[in-house]
Structure formats: C-alpha cells, structure tokens
Amino acid sequence: MDFSLNLTQEQKLVMTQEMQLSVKLLQMSSFELQEYVEREIQENPVIDVKESNANANDTEDDKLDYRGIIKDLDFNNYSHHSYGKNDDEEVSPFNFISEKKSLREYLKDQVRDLNESNYIKAICLYIIENIDNKGYLILEDEEIGEELKIPKNLAVYCVNVIQSLEPSGIGARNLAECLKIQIRQRGIEDKKIFVIVDRYLEMIAENRYNVIADDLDIDVKQAQEYGDLIKTLDPKPSRGFYTGEDVRYIVPDAYIKKIGGEYYIIMNDDLTPRLTINSTYRNIINSGNDKNAVDYVKEKLNSAMFLIKSIQHRKSTIYRVLEKILEIQRDYFDYGERYLKPMTLREIADSMNMHESTISRAIRDKYIYTSKGTIKIKSLFTTGITSGFGGENISVLIIKNKIKKMIDEEDKKKPLSDQKICDLINGHGINISRRTVAKYREEMCIKSSKGRKRF
C-alpha cells in the first residue's frame, strides 16, 4: 500500500451563500421576488421599509440615469399602481368582494334551491364533493350506492339531478358522457350524433369525415356538420369557475418608452418595497454592551445589506441586458414583429462579457411593457434561417408567421401540403426543408393538410 504524500494543484469555483442568493434573485420572476422580499421583511428585524414618497431624499448613488425622465412619461395605457394609497383615490367596488365562488359552491347553491327532499339533497351534496376540478364525477353509480348504503336506482336518480344543473355537462364520468349531456340539453335527438360521440371522436379530431360518412351511410358534408356541432361543445364543464388556483398577474420588470425619437428603459421600482436599515439596530452595534446581541444584529445586518445589494444588482443586470436587446432589435420596436432579427443568448453574453447562463437567468420569466403591450423578454430571442440570396438571417418567428399566413389563406377544400409550403417559402429565397415546415407547423398547433381539409 502506498501511503506517500502527494502535492497537487487544482482550481475550484466555490459559491458562497451570498453568491447563491445573488443568482437566485436574478432568476426570480417579479412575482417570486415580491414574495421573497416580503418574507425577508417579516423574518429580519433589521430591515425597514421606506415609504414610496421618500424618493426625493434618495442619494445620487441610489439613482440610475433613467430616473430623470420618468416625469416626462405617460402611463395612461398601463394600469400600474404602487402599494401606497391616497385618501382621494376612488374606492373600487371590487375591494368588497370577500371570496371567489368555486364550482362546488355554485352547484351546492343550485341543489339547495331544488324542489327535492332533504334526503335527496344530502345525497346530491355528497356527489358534488366527488366532482374533480374538470367537472367530472369520479364515482360510478354502484360506488355511490355502496358508500352511502342506498339502492342503485336512487344513486342513478341523484346523479341525473346533478347532471341537470349548470354548467351543462357537469357530473359526467367521461368525455363522451359529458358531450351527450350537452347535446340532450340542447334538445337534439338525432341518434347519429350520439353514435358519432361514442365511436368517432378521434376521427373528428383528424377530420376523417369520409370514414364516418361511409360507416353511417350519410354524405361527407352531413358528417362534417355533425363534427362542427360537436366541436361547439365544452369538454371541460368547470371552465370559467374558480378551482382553488389564484391567477398570478404579469408585472413588467421594465418599461421601454420612445421619447423624442429615442428609446428609454425605465426599471419598475414598484416591484419591491424600498428597503433600509433600522437605525435602532445600528445603535446596538455601536453600543457594544451585549456581545450576543451585537453578534445577532451583525448577522442580520449583513444579510439585509446583501439582500439590498443583490436586488440592485438584479436590476442593473436586467437593465444592461435590455440595453443590448434594444440596440439589436431597434427595428422591431420601431416597425413590429416582421422586423425581429435572429438573436441568441450567446450573442448577448459575448457582447456583454458575461456567461450565457447569466443572461438566461436574467430573462427568465421577465416581462417588459412596450407600445405593443406587455411581452416576454425571452420571446425576442429567436434563431435564424439563412437567406438563399445571400442576405441576412431571417428570424424563425417570421418564417412561422409566413407559414401561418399561407395556411390561413389556403383553399380549405385543397389545403397546402408541407412540401408545397416548403416550395413557396423557398421561392422567397429562404432555405428551409419540408421537415422543418412540419416542425414549425406542429409547434403552432396547426394540423396537417389532411386534418385541415373541409368538404
């Protein structure tokens, strides 16, 4: 056995807790950042929140160069509010809405108004508790009878009561039953449409109306009319009702405004409260009387200071990335989506002497508000296809729009095949293969020519 000592030299990158926090904050969305900062405010007594009207007392070091032009901007097109509230503000009636009514509560209210015995209503309320978030009943009639110790015919009756309620299709056990409930409630009694729902839903999705027509001994146009009617039904009855998941509203990290022919980036300072250090805890450190208290305050103070610096670093990094994007995509902001240039994370990273992963974190789930509305920063990054005539690379998004436009304008009786679309695009000097056309078409959730055909 060799117990000799060897001296080796190696290089390692060790991420401290502070570095990890900085990376974590950079990749947070605006909503995640707000939640994180609110938790830190509650847990760290050293942190104070400065009122929003204290901007006038900020030092020049706390300001970025975009602050001076904020007063010249008009934000009428964007409903943006800070956390503060003035007494003169009009009180919205929506402030008095105490809770959202869920699907189950909506169904229970209808049951309570039924002209049925309390016994029947109790069974119906039990059934409602077994309806999932899609509006489907997860129990069979036999299971309801066994669990409640009631006859099967009574369970069937109560299920029928539930299925008669609004929204139409509620309480079904599967998609076919859900659609048939809606068809009956529309007063349609044509047996063929029920046969189609039971046997041919997949063929309707694939537009294979010729097969349906042959099997049911009807013409193709009539089969297509049945299919069009079925497509108007709702496969998810719970749609539009509160199912327990709160909506998270998109808050832009920055605004891009054009003033006097120039674009300016204005960071959204209302994403997080303005944080300061509580002066009381500073005095504890200066006094130095209680060593344990001083050590505790120092630990919390360091944590608070790094949080404030990390938030500022996050803001400045996003600002620098947006500056570079604005430089490259000036034509897009001036003239629209047709002028979006190919742009990759590596291109931005190399031009800023940053790592590609840093750029990726900086744009993750981040949004900007522009004259075209609120857009995701990541949507501005696209790869390119080489032009056949030696021109500049063309954005994939532009090619997708060309494909979609061709499909929208095609003759639905003779839809364009992927090869035909490929030939037309190549005729515009863009080198693209049939397989690439099929890939982009599928990414846009557009069916093949066979699925788009109309009779």
C-alpha positions as CSV (number, residue, x, y, z in Angstrom):
1,M,0.0,0.0,0.0
2,D,1.3,3.5,-0.9
3,F,0.9,6.0,1.9
4,S,3.1,8.6,0.4
5,L,2.0,12.3,0.3
6,N,1.4,14.0,-3.0
7,L,1.1,17.7,-3.6
8,T,-1.4,18.6,-6.4
9,Q,-2.7,21.9,-7.6
10,E,-6.3,22.3,-8.8
11,Q,-8.7,25.2,-9.4
12,K,-12.2,25.2,-8.0
13,L,-15.1,27.6,-8.0
14,V,-16.8,27.7,-4.6
15,M,-20.1,29.5,-4.5
16,T,-20.6,31.3,-1.2
17,Q,-24.1,31.7,0.3
18,E,-24.1,35.3,-0.8
19,M,-23.3,34.3,-4.4
20,Q,-26.0,31.7,-4.4
21,L,-28.5,34.3,-3.2
22,S,-27.5,36.7,-5.9
23,V,-28.0,34.1,-8.6
24,K,-31.3,33.0,-7.0
25,L,-32.7,36.6,-7.0
26,L,-31.6,37.2,-10.6
27,Q,-33.6,34.3,-12.0
28,M,-36.7,35.0,-9.9
29,S,-39.8,36.4,-11.7
30,S,-41.2,39.7,-10.4
31,F,-43.9,37.8,-8.5
32,E,-41.4,35.4,-6.9
33,L,-39.2,38.4,-6.0
34,Q,-42.1,40.1,-4.3
35,E,-42.9,37.1,-2.2
36,Y,-39.3,36.5,-1.2
37,V,-38.7,40.1,-0.1
38,E,-41.9,40.1,1.9
39,R,-40.8,37.0,3.8
40,E,-37.4,38.6,4.4
41,I,-39.0,41.7,5.8
42,Q,-41.0,39.6,8.2
43,E,-38.1,37.5,9.3
44,N,-35.3,40.0,9.5
45,P,-36.0,42.8,12.1
46,V,-33.1,44.9,10.9
47,I,-34.9,45.6,7.6
48,D,-37.1,48.7,7.4
49,V,-39.5,49.6,4.5
50,K,-39.1,53.2,3.2
51,E,-42.3,54.9,2.2
52,S,-42.8,55.3,-1.6
53,N,-42.9,59.1,-1.3
54,A,-39.3,59.2,0.0
55,N,-37.8,59.3,-3.4
56,A,-36.9,62.9,-3.1
57,N,-34.5,62.0,-0.3
58,D,-32.6,59.4,-2.3
59,T,-28.9,60.0,-2.8
60,E,-27.5,60.2,-6.3
61,D,-25.8,56.8,-5.8
62,D,-29.2,55.2,-5.4
63,K,-30.5,56.5,-8.7
64,L,-30.0,55.2,-12.1
65,D,-29.7,57.5,-15.1
66,Y,-33.3,56.7,-16.3
67,R,-35.0,58.3,-13.3
68,G,-34.7,61.8,-14.6
69,I,-37.1,61.2,-17.5
70,I,-39.9,59.4,-15.6
71,K,-41.7,62.7,-15.1
72,D,-42.0,63.1,-18.9
73,L,-43.8,59.8,-19.4
74,D,-47.4,59.0,-19.9
75,F,-48.5,55.7,-18.5
76,N,-52.2,56.0,-19.3
77,N,-52.0,52.9,-21.4
78,Y,-51.0,50.7,-18.5
79,S,-52.9,50.3,-15.3
80,H,-50.0,50.4,-12.9
81,H,-50.3,51.2,-9.2
82,S,-47.9,51.2,-6.3
83,Y,-48.6,49.7,-2.9
84,G,-49.4,53.1,-1.4
85,K,-52.9,54.6,-1.5
86,N,-54.1,58.2,-1.3
87,D,-57.2,59.2,0.6
88,D,-58.5,60.9,-2.6
89,E,-58.5,57.7,-4.6
90,E,-61.8,56.3,-5.7
91,V,-62.7,53.1,-3.9
92,S,-63.3,50.2,-6.2
93,P,-66.4,48.1,-5.6
94,F,-64.3,45.0,-6.2
95,N,-62.5,45.7,-2.9
96,F,-65.6,44.5,-1.1
97,I,-65.7,41.0,-2.8
98,S,-64.8,38.7,0.1
99,E,-64.2,35.5,-1.8
100,K,-64.4,33.7,-5.1
101,K,-67.3,31.3,-5.7
102,S,-66.0,27.8,-6.6
103,L,-67.7,25.3,-8.9
104,R,-68.7,23.2,-6.0
105,E,-70.3,26.1,-4.1
106,Y,-72.1,27.1,-7.3
107,L,-73.5,23.6,-7.6
108,K,-74.5,23.4,-3.9
109,D,-76.4,26.7,-4.2
110,Q,-78.4,25.1,-7.1
111,V,-79.1,21.9,-5.1
112,R,-80.4,23.9,-2.1
113,D,-83.0,25.6,-4.4
114,L,-84.2,22.3,-5.9
115,N,-87.8,21.1,-5.2
116,E,-86.5,17.8,-3.6
117,S,-86.5,16.3,-0.2
118,N,-83.7,17.0,2.2
119,Y,-82.6,13.3,1.9
120,I,-82.1,13.7,-1.9
121,K,-80.3,17.0,-1.4
122,A,-77.9,15.4,1.1
123,I,-77.0,12.7,-1.4
124,C,-76.6,15.3,-4.2
125,L,-74.3,17.3,-1.9
126,Y,-72.2,14.2,-1.3
127,I,-71.9,13.6,-5.1
128,I,-70.8,17.2,-5.6
129,E,-67.9,16.6,-3.2
130,N,-66.7,13.9,-5.6
131,I,-66.6,16.1,-8.7
132,D,-63.0,17.0,-9.8
133,N,-61.6,20.3,-11.0
134,K,-62.5,19.5,-14.6
135,G,-66.2,19.0,-13.7
136,Y,-66.2,15.2,-13.9
137,L,-67.7,12.8,-11.4
138,I,-65.0,10.3,-10.1
139,L,-67.5,7.8,-8.7
140,E,-69.7,5.2,-10.5
141,D,-73.4,4.7,-9.6
142,E,-72.5,1.4,-7.8
143,E,-69.8,3.1,-5.7
144,I,-72.2,5.8,-4.6
145,G,-74.7,3.2,-3.6
146,E,-72.2,1.1,-1.6
147,E,-70.7,4.1,0.2
148,L,-74.0,5.7,1.2
149,K,-75.8,2.3,1.6
150,I,-78.6,3.3,-0.7
151,P,-80.2,1.5,-3.7
152,K,-78.5,1.9,-7.0
153,N,-81.6,3.4,-8.7
154,L,-81.6,6.1,-6.1
155,A,-77.9,6.8,-6.8
156,V,-78.7,7.0,-10.5
157,Y,-81.6,9.4,-9.9
158,C,-79.4,11.7,-7.8
159,V,-76.6,11.6,-10.4
160,N,-79.1,12.6,-13.1
161,V,-80.2,15.5,-10.8
162,I,-76.6,16.7,-10.7
163,Q,-76.2,16.3,-14.4
164,S,-79.2,18.6,-15.0
165,L,-77.5,21.5,-13.2
166,E,-75.5,24.3,-14.8
167,P,-72.9,24.3,-16.2
168,S,-74.0,22.0,-19.0
169,G,-72.1,18.7,-18.9
170,I,-71.3,18.7,-15.2
171,G,-71.2,15.4,-13.4
172,A,-70.2,13.2,-16.4
173,R,-67.9,10.3,-15.9
174,N,-66.0,10.7,-19.2
175,L,-65.8,13.0,-22.2
176,A,-68.4,11.1,-24.3
177,E,-71.0,11.3,-21.5
178,C,-70.2,15.0,-21.0
179,L,-70.8,15.8,-24.6
180,K,-74.0,13.7,-24.8
181,I,-75.4,15.6,-21.7
182,Q,-74.8,18.9,-23.5
183,I,-76.4,17.6,-26.7
184,R,-79.6,16.4,-24.9
185,Q,-79.8,19.8,-23.1
186,R,-79.8,21.5,-26.5
187,G,-82.9,19.4,-27.4
188,I,-81.1,17.4,-30.1
189,E,-82.5,13.9,-30.5
190,D,-80.7,12.8,-33.7
191,K,-79.3,9.3,-32.9
192,K,-76.5,9.6,-35.4
193,I,-74.8,12.3,-33.4
194,F,-74.8,10.2,-30.3
195,V,-73.2,7.3,-32.3
196,I,-70.5,9.7,-33.6
197,V,-69.8,10.8,-30.0
198,D,-69.5,7.2,-28.8
199,R,-67.4,5.9,-31.7
200,Y,-65.8,8.6,-33.8
201,L,-64.4,11.4,-31.6
202,E,-60.8,10.6,-32.7
203,M,-61.8,10.7,-36.4
204,I,-63.5,14.1,-35.9
205,A,-60.2,15.4,-34.4
206,E,-58.4,14.1,-37.6
207,N,-61.1,15.4,-40.0
208,R,-61.7,11.9,-41.3
209,Y,-65.3,12.6,-42.2
210,N,-65.3,10.3,-45.2
211,V,-64.8,7.3,-42.9
212,I,-67.7,8.5,-40.7
213,A,-69.9,9.1,-43.7
214,D,-69.3,5.6,-45.1
215,D,-70.0,3.9,-41.8
216,L,-73.2,5.8,-41.1
217,D,-74.4,5.8,-44.7
218,I,-74.5,9.6,-44.9
219,D,-72.8,12.1,-47.2
220,V,-69.5,13.7,-46.2
221,K,-70.9,17.2,-45.8
222,Q,-73.5,16.0,-43.3
223,A,-70.8,14.1,-41.3
224,Q,-68.8,17.4,-41.3
225,E,-71.9,19.3,-40.0
226,Y,-72.2,16.8,-37.1
227,G,-68.5,17.3,-36.4
228,D,-68.8,21.1,-36.4
229,L,-71.7,20.8,-33.9
230,I,-69.7,18.5,-31.6
231,K,-66.8,21.0,-31.7
232,T,-69.0,23.7,-30.2
233,L,-69.5,21.6,-27.0
234,D,-67.3,22.2,-24.0
235,P,-65.2,19.2,-23.0
236,K,-64.3,20.8,-19.6
237,P,-67.5,22.0,-17.8
238,S,-65.6,23.6,-15.0
239,R,-64.1,26.2,-17.4
240,G,-64.5,29.7,-16.1
241,F,-65.0,28.7,-12.4
242,Y,-62.6,29.1,-9.6
243,T,-60.9,25.8,-8.9
244,G,-58.6,26.9,-6.0
245,E,-55.7,28.3,-8.0
246,D,-55.1,32.0,-7.8
247,V,-54.4,33.9,-11.0
248,R,-50.9,35.4,-11.0
249,Y,-50.9,38.7,-12.8
250,I,-47.9,39.6,-15.0
251,V,-46.0,42.6,-13.7
252,P,-43.3,44.0,-16.1
253,D,-39.8,44.4,-14.8
254,A,-39.2,47.4,-17.0
255,Y,-40.9,49.8,-19.4
256,I,-39.5,50.7,-22.8
257,K,-40.7,54.1,-23.9
258,K,-39.9,56.2,-27.0
259,I,-39.4,59.9,-26.3
260,G,-38.2,62.3,-28.9
261,G,-37.1,59.6,-31.3
262,E,-35.0,57.8,-28.6
263,Y,-35.9,54.7,-26.6
264,Y,-35.5,54.7,-22.8
265,I,-35.5,51.8,-20.4
266,I,-37.3,52.6,-17.1
267,M,-37.0,49.9,-14.5
268,N,-40.1,49.2,-12.5
269,D,-39.1,50.3,-9.0
270,D,-42.5,49.3,-7.5
271,L,-41.7,45.6,-7.8
272,T,-40.3,45.6,-4.3
273,P,-40.6,48.0,-1.4
274,R,-37.6,50.3,-0.8
275,L,-35.5,48.7,1.9
276,T,-33.4,50.5,4.5
277,I,-31.6,49.5,7.7
278,N,-33.4,50.2,11.0
279,S,-31.4,52.9,12.9
280,T,-32.2,51.2,16.3
281,Y,-30.1,48.2,15.4
282,R,-27.3,50.3,14.3
283,N,-27.2,51.8,17.8
284,I,-27.0,48.3,19.3
285,I,-23.8,47.6,17.3
286,N,-22.3,51.0,18.3
287,S,-23.0,50.5,22.0
288,G,-21.3,47.0,22.1
289,N,-22.8,46.3,25.6
290,D,-24.2,42.8,24.9
291,K,-21.9,40.7,22.8
292,N,-24.6,38.1,21.9
293,A,-27.0,40.9,20.9
294,V,-24.2,42.6,18.8
295,D,-23.3,39.3,17.1
296,Y,-27.0,38.6,16.3
297,V,-27.6,42.1,14.9
298,K,-24.4,41.9,12.8
299,E,-25.5,38.7,11.2
300,K,-28.9,40.1,10.4
301,L,-27.4,43.3,9.2
302,N,-25.0,41.5,6.8
303,S,-28.0,39.5,5.5
304,A,-30.0,42.7,5.0
305,M,-27.2,44.6,3.3
306,F,-26.5,41.8,0.9
307,L,-30.2,41.5,0.1
308,I,-30.4,45.2,-0.8
309,K,-27.2,44.9,-2.9
310,S,-28.5,41.8,-4.7
311,I,-31.8,43.4,-5.6
312,Q,-29.9,46.4,-7.0
313,H,-27.5,44.0,-8.9
314,R,-30.5,42.2,-10.3
315,K,-32.0,45.4,-11.5
316,S,-28.7,46.7,-13.1
317,T,-28.1,43.3,-14.8
318,I,-31.6,43.3,-16.4
319,Y,-31.1,46.9,-17.4
320,R,-27.8,46.1,-19.2
321,V,-29.4,43.1,-21.0
322,L,-32.3,45.2,-22.1
323,E,-29.9,47.9,-23.4
324,K,-28.2,45.3,-25.6
325,I,-31.5,43.9,-26.8
326,L,-32.8,47.4,-27.6
327,E,-29.6,48.0,-29.6
328,I,-30.1,44.9,-31.7
329,Q,-33.8,44.9,-32.1
330,R,-34.4,48.6,-32.7
331,D,-36.3,47.8,-36.0
332,Y,-38.6,45.5,-34.1
333,F,-39.6,48.3,-31.6
334,D,-40.0,50.7,-34.5
335,Y,-41.8,48.7,-37.1
336,G,-43.1,45.5,-35.4
337,E,-42.7,41.7,-35.4
338,R,-41.9,41.4,-39.1
339,Y,-38.5,43.1,-38.4
340,L,-37.5,40.9,-35.4
341,K,-33.9,39.8,-36.0
342,P,-32.4,36.5,-35.1
343,M,-30.8,36.9,-31.6
344,T,-29.3,34.2,-29.3
345,L,-28.3,34.1,-25.6
346,R,-24.7,33.5,-26.7
347,E,-24.6,36.6,-28.9
348,I,-25.8,38.8,-26.0
349,A,-23.5,37.1,-23.5
350,D,-20.4,37.6,-25.7
351,S,-21.1,41.2,-26.3
352,M,-21.5,41.9,-22.6
353,N,-18.6,39.6,-21.4
354,M,-21.0,37.6,-19.3
355,H,-21.7,33.9,-19.2
356,E,-24.6,32.6,-21.2
357,S,-26.3,31.2,-18.1
358,T,-26.3,34.6,-16.5
359,I,-28.2,36.0,-19.5
360,S,-30.6,33.1,-19.3
361,R,-31.3,33.8,-15.6
362,A,-31.7,37.5,-16.3
363,I,-34.5,37.0,-18.8
364,R,-36.2,34.0,-17.1
365,D,-39.9,34.8,-16.7
366,K,-39.2,38.5,-17.1
367,Y,-41.6,40.9,-19.0
368,I,-41.3,44.4,-20.4
369,Y,-44.0,46.9,-21.2
370,T,-43.8,48.4,-24.7
371,S,-46.0,50.3,-27.1
372,K,-47.1,46.9,-28.4
373,G,-48.2,45.7,-24.9
374,T,-46.5,43.6,-22.3
375,I,-44.2,41.0,-23.9
376,K,-41.9,38.3,-22.5
377,I,-38.3,39.1,-23.0
378,K,-37.5,35.6,-24.0
379,S,-39.8,35.9,-27.0
380,L,-37.3,38.4,-28.5
381,F,-34.7,35.6,-28.7
382,T,-35.0,33.6,-31.9
383,T,-32.7,31.5,-34.1
384,G,-32.4,32.4,-37.8
385,I,-32.6,30.7,-41.2
386,T,-30.1,31.7,-43.9
387,S,-31.5,33.5,-46.9
388,G,-30.9,31.8,-50.2
389,F,-29.9,35.0,-51.9
390,G,-27.0,35.8,-49.6
391,G,-29.0,38.2,-47.4
392,E,-29.2,38.4,-43.6
393,N,-30.5,35.6,-41.5
394,I,-34.3,35.6,-41.1
395,S,-36.0,35.0,-37.7
396,V,-37.8,31.7,-37.2
397,L,-40.7,33.7,-35.9
398,I,-41.1,35.5,-39.2
399,I,-41.0,32.1,-41.0
400,K,-43.6,30.8,-38.7
401,N,-45.8,33.8,-39.5
402,K,-45.3,33.2,-43.2
403,I,-46.4,29.5,-42.8
404,K,-49.5,30.6,-40.7
405,K,-50.5,33.2,-43.3
406,M,-50.3,30.7,-46.1
407,I,-52.4,28.2,-44.2
408,D,-55.0,30.9,-43.2
409,E,-55.4,31.9,-46.9
410,E,-55.4,28.4,-48.4
411,D,-58.3,26.8,-50.1
412,K,-59.7,24.5,-47.4
413,K,-61.0,22.1,-50.0
414,K,-57.4,21.6,-51.2
415,P,-55.2,22.6,-48.3
416,L,-51.4,23.1,-48.8
417,S,-49.2,20.2,-48.1
418,D,-46.0,20.7,-46.1
419,Q,-44.0,20.2,-49.3
420,K,-46.0,22.8,-51.1
421,I,-45.5,25.3,-48.3
422,C,-41.8,24.5,-48.3
423,D,-41.6,25.2,-52.1
424,L,-43.4,28.5,-51.7
425,I,-41.1,29.7,-48.9
426,N,-38.0,28.6,-50.8
427,G,-39.3,30.7,-53.7
428,H,-38.9,33.7,-51.4
429,G,-35.2,33.0,-51.1
430,I,-35.4,31.2,-47.7
431,N,-33.7,27.8,-47.4
432,I,-36.0,25.5,-45.5
433,S,-36.8,21.8,-45.7
434,R,-40.2,20.1,-45.6
435,R,-39.4,18.5,-42.3
436,T,-38.7,22.0,-40.8
437,V,-42.1,23.2,-42.1
438,A,-43.8,20.3,-40.4
439,K,-41.9,21.0,-37.2
440,Y,-42.9,24.7,-37.1
441,R,-46.5,23.8,-38.1
442,E,-46.7,21.4,-35.2
443,E,-45.2,24.0,-32.8
444,M,-48.0,26.3,-33.7
445,C,-50.6,23.5,-33.1
446,I,-51.7,23.5,-36.7
447,K,-53.0,20.2,-38.2
448,S,-51.6,18.6,-41.3
449,S,-53.2,19.2,-44.7
450,K,-55.3,16.1,-44.1
451,G,-56.7,17.4,-40.8
452,R,-57.4,20.9,-42.3
453,K,-59.4,19.6,-45.3
454,R,-63.0,20.8,-45.5
455,F,-65.7,19.2,-47.7
